[in-house]
């Protein structure tokens, strides 16, 4: 009897800047914005300071949002007759297990303004996978999972 090798697929966000890099970009941006607004303030346009502070605050909040979600991931692992789906969002980890022989992989293509979805279903449970993936990546992952389910 032939056994399929274990298979793991992990989807993560593309975090192109580290925490230190984000801090450096924010600091550099703050220095530039404050220097420009100081030049305007010295020429009598002192009302630019509150708006400069607002600009810096908005960028800070955006970087904070990215930082809070930097560790988010989704993982599908095939172990013998079990499929384990694990996802972490905002530090909270959810874990689902399915029997490999009963699970169905469903790919719903994007329509209109909606994003495509990849769903794994079994016995009334449904788990979405690939919140970080594009439509083409969803389709590729769906094909790969279906192929892996046929192996056994």
C-alpha positions as a Markdown table, in Angstrom:
| # | Residue | x | y | z |
|---|---|---|---|---|
| 1 | Unk | 0.0 | 0.0 | 0.0 |
| 2 | Unk | 1.3 | 3.4 | -0.9 |
| 3 | Unk | 1.2 | 6.3 | 1.6 |
| 4 | Unk | 1.2 | 10.0 | 0.8 |
| 5 | Unk | 3.9 | 12.1 | 2.3 |
| 6 | Unk | 2.8 | 14.6 | 4.9 |
| 7 | Unk | 2.1 | 18.0 | 3.3 |
| 8 | Unk | 2.0 | 21.5 | 4.9 |
| 9 | Unk | 0.9 | 24.8 | 3.3 |
| 10 | Unk | 1.4 | 28.1 | 5.1 |
| 11 | Unk | -0.1 | 31.4 | 4.0 |
| 12 | Unk | 1.3 | 34.6 | 5.6 |
| 13 | Unk | 1.0 | 38.3 | 4.9 |
| 14 | Unk | 3.9 | 40.0 | 3.0 |
| 15 | Unk | 5.6 | 42.0 | 5.7 |
| 16 | Unk | 8.2 | 43.8 | 3.8 |
| 17 | Unk | 9.3 | 46.0 | 6.7 |
| 18 | Unk | 10.4 | 44.7 | 10.1 |
| 19 | Unk | 9.3 | 46.4 | 13.3 |
| 20 | Unk | 12.6 | 48.4 | 13.4 |
| 21 | Unk | 12.1 | 49.4 | 9.7 |
| 22 | Unk | 8.6 | 50.7 | 10.4 |
| 23 | Unk | 9.9 | 52.7 | 13.3 |
| 24 | Unk | 12.7 | 54.1 | 11.2 |
| 25 | Unk | 10.3 | 55.1 | 8.4 |
| 26 | Unk | 7.9 | 56.7 | 10.8 |
| 27 | Unk | 10.7 | 58.6 | 12.5 |
| 28 | Unk | 12.1 | 59.8 | 9.2 |
| 29 | Unk | 8.7 | 60.8 | 7.9 |
| 30 | Unk | 7.9 | 62.7 | 11.2 |
| 31 | Unk | 11.2 | 64.6 | 10.9 |
| 32 | Unk | 10.6 | 65.6 | 7.3 |
| 33 | Unk | 6.9 | 66.6 | 8.0 |
| 34 | Unk | 7.9 | 68.6 | 11.0 |
| 35 | Unk | 10.8 | 70.4 | 9.2 |
| 36 | Unk | 8.5 | 71.4 | 6.4 |
| 37 | Unk | 5.7 | 72.6 | 8.7 |
| 38 | Unk | 8.3 | 74.5 | 10.7 |
| 39 | Unk | 9.3 | 76.4 | 7.6 |
| 40 | Unk | 5.7 | 77.3 | 6.9 |
| 41 | Unk | 5.1 | 78.3 | 10.5 |
| 42 | Unk | 8.1 | 80.6 | 10.5 |
| 43 | Unk | 6.5 | 82.3 | 7.4 |
| 44 | Unk | 3.2 | 82.8 | 9.3 |
| 45 | Unk | 1.3 | 79.7 | 8.4 |
| 46 | Unk | 1.3 | 78.3 | 12.0 |
| 47 | Unk | -2.0 | 76.4 | 11.4 |
| 48 | Unk | 0.0 | 73.8 | 9.5 |
| 49 | Unk | 1.3 | 72.2 | 12.7 |
| 50 | Unk | -2.0 | 70.5 | 13.8 |
| 51 | Unk | -2.4 | 69.0 | 10.3 |
| 52 | Unk | 1.3 | 67.8 | 10.3 |
| 53 | Unk | 0.6 | 66.2 | 13.7 |
| 54 | Unk | -2.5 | 64.6 | 12.2 |
| 55 | Unk | -0.5 | 63.2 | 9.2 |
| 56 | Unk | 2.0 | 61.7 | 11.6 |
| 57 | Unk | -0.8 | 60.2 | 13.7 |
| 58 | Unk | -2.5 | 58.6 | 10.8 |
| 59 | Unk | 0.8 | 57.0 | 9.6 |
| 60 | Unk | 1.5 | 55.8 | 13.1 |
| 61 | Unk | -2.0 | 54.2 | 13.4 |
| 62 | Unk | -1.5 | 52.5 | 10.0 |
| 63 | Unk | 1.9 | 51.1 | 11.1 |
| 64 | Unk | 0.4 | 50.0 | 14.4 |
| 65 | Unk | -2.4 | 48.1 | 12.5 |
| 66 | Unk | 0.2 | 46.4 | 10.3 |
| 67 | Unk | 2.3 | 45.5 | 13.4 |
| 68 | Unk | -0.6 | 43.9 | 15.2 |
| 69 | Unk | -1.3 | 41.7 | 12.2 |
| 70 | Unk | 2.3 | 40.9 | 11.3 |
| 71 | Unk | 2.2 | 37.5 | 12.9 |
| 72 | Unk | -1.1 | 36.4 | 11.3 |
| 73 | Unk | -0.9 | 33.1 | 9.3 |
| 74 | Unk | -3.0 | 30.2 | 8.1 |
| 75 | Unk | -1.7 | 26.7 | 7.9 |
| 76 | Unk | -3.0 | 23.4 | 6.4 |
| 77 | Unk | -1.3 | 20.2 | 7.3 |
| 78 | Unk | -2.0 | 16.7 | 6.1 |
| 79 | Unk | -1.1 | 14.0 | 8.7 |
| 80 | Unk | -2.1 | 10.5 | 7.6 |
| 81 | Unk | -5.9 | 10.6 | 7.7 |
| 82 | Unk | -6.3 | 14.0 | 9.3 |
| 83 | Unk | -6.2 | 17.5 | 7.9 |
| 84 | Unk | -5.4 | 20.2 | 10.5 |
| 85 | Unk | -6.2 | 23.8 | 9.7 |
| 86 | Unk | -4.7 | 26.4 | 12.0 |
| 87 | Unk | -5.1 | 30.2 | 11.7 |
| 88 | Unk | -3.8 | 33.0 | 13.9 |
| 89 | Unk | -5.4 | 36.4 | 13.7 |
| 90 | Unk | -4.6 | 39.2 | 16.1 |
| 91 | Unk | -2.8 | 36.8 | 18.4 |
| 92 | Unk | -5.8 | 34.4 | 18.6 |
| 93 | Unk | -5.2 | 30.9 | 17.3 |
| 94 | Unk | -8.0 | 28.7 | 15.9 |
| 95 | Unk | -7.5 | 25.0 | 15.1 |
| 96 | Unk | -9.8 | 22.7 | 13.1 |
| 97 | Unk | -9.4 | 19.0 | 12.3 |
| 98 | Unk | -11.1 | 17.1 | 9.5 |
| 99 | Unk | -11.0 | 13.5 | 8.4 |
| 100 | Unk | -9.1 | 13.5 | 5.1 |
| 101 | Unk | -11.6 | 11.1 | 3.5 |
| 102 | Unk | -14.7 | 13.2 | 4.2 |
| 103 | Unk | -13.4 | 16.8 | 3.5 |
| 104 | Unk | -14.5 | 18.7 | 0.4 |
| 105 | Unk | -12.5 | 21.6 | -1.1 |
| 106 | Unk | -14.6 | 24.3 | -2.6 |
| 107 | Unk | -13.3 | 27.2 | -4.6 |
| 108 | Unk | -15.7 | 30.1 | -5.2 |
| 109 | Unk | -14.4 | 32.5 | -7.8 |
| 110 | Unk | -14.5 | 36.3 | -7.3 |
| 111 | Unk | -17.6 | 38.0 | -8.6 |
| 112 | Unk | -18.2 | 41.7 | -8.8 |
| 113 | Unk | -16.7 | 43.4 | -5.7 |
| 114 | Unk | -16.4 | 40.1 | -3.7 |
| 115 | Unk | -13.1 | 38.3 | -3.2 |
| 116 | Unk | -12.7 | 34.6 | -4.1 |
| 117 | Unk | -13.0 | 32.1 | -1.3 |
| 118 | Unk | -11.5 | 28.7 | -0.6 |
| 119 | Unk | -13.5 | 26.6 | 1.7 |
| 120 | Unk | -12.9 | 23.2 | 3.4 |
| 121 | Unk | -16.1 | 21.4 | 4.5 |
| 122 | Unk | -17.0 | 18.3 | 6.3 |
| 123 | Unk | -19.9 | 17.2 | 8.5 |
| 124 | Unk | -21.5 | 20.6 | 8.8 |
| 125 | Unk | -18.3 | 22.4 | 9.6 |
| 126 | Unk | -16.9 | 25.0 | 7.1 |
| 127 | Unk | -13.5 | 26.7 | 7.3 |
| 128 | Unk | -12.3 | 29.4 | 5.0 |
| 129 | Unk | -8.6 | 29.4 | 4.1 |
| 130 | Unk | -6.4 | 32.0 | 2.4 |
| 131 | Unk | -7.5 | 35.4 | 3.6 |
| 132 | Unk | -4.0 | 36.6 | 2.6 |
| 133 | Unk | -4.2 | 35.1 | -0.9 |
| 134 | Unk | -5.1 | 36.6 | -4.3 |
| 135 | Unk | -7.7 | 35.0 | -6.6 |
| 136 | Unk | -5.1 | 33.2 | -8.7 |
| 137 | Unk | -3.4 | 31.9 | -5.5 |
| 138 | Unk | -6.8 | 30.7 | -4.2 |
| 139 | Unk | -7.3 | 28.7 | -7.4 |
| 140 | Unk | -3.8 | 27.2 | -7.3 |
| 141 | Unk | -4.1 | 26.2 | -3.7 |
| 142 | Unk | -7.6 | 24.7 | -4.3 |
| 143 | Unk | -6.1 | 22.6 | -7.2 |
| 144 | Unk | -3.2 | 21.5 | -5.1 |
| 145 | Unk | -5.4 | 20.5 | -2.1 |
| 146 | Unk | -7.7 | 18.5 | -4.4 |
| 147 | Unk | -4.7 | 16.7 | -5.9 |
| 148 | Unk | -3.4 | 15.9 | -2.4 |
| 149 | Unk | -6.8 | 14.5 | -1.4 |
| 150 | Unk | -6.9 | 12.2 | -4.3 |
| 151 | Unk | -3.4 | 10.7 | -3.5 |
| 152 | Unk | -4.8 | 8.6 | -0.6 |
